[in-house]
Amino acid sequence: MADIAAEIETLEHRFMRAWMRREAGELRKLAARDFMMIVASEPSQLLDRPSFVEAMSGPFSCQGFRFNEVCVRKHGRSAWFTASAELELKIDRRDWTGKFWISDLWMKGRVKRGWKLVERSLARTDSDDKLPASIRHLQLWH
């Protein structure tokens, strides 16, 4: 499990650095053709790979990132990456910096056998400091 965790986390860092550097070619290498990003908003919004690649080259920029609480779980030819993250983002020149939750689904190809990011969920985290304790009390193993 440790090997897959290191491999997926490395790919995540490559993806985020490519976004920061606006490297469309690198993002296309890492993201599957049917890549989708869901951005939590009211209502939530979807970006497919062409839309995201175009947006990250202009109005949807990333200036910095830091992953915290990383977890990688393998399921057959898939791997889930989840992490809390501190992101420095801008959308249409509007600052959207803060704490986020990222959940990514990576799939291993059958032909080229490389990992591709197929889905990303991006959401701002709730800043209510009492919420984690309330949820922890719901856990049956607690």
Secondary structure, DSSP 4 states (H G I P E B T S, - for coil): -HHHHHHHHHHHHHHHHHHHHT-HHHHHHHEEEEEEEEE-SSS-EEEEHHHHHHHHTTTEEEEEEEEEEEEEEEETTEEEEEEEEEEEEEETTEE--EEEEEEEEEEE-SSS--EEEEEEEEEEPP--TTHHHHHHTT-TT-
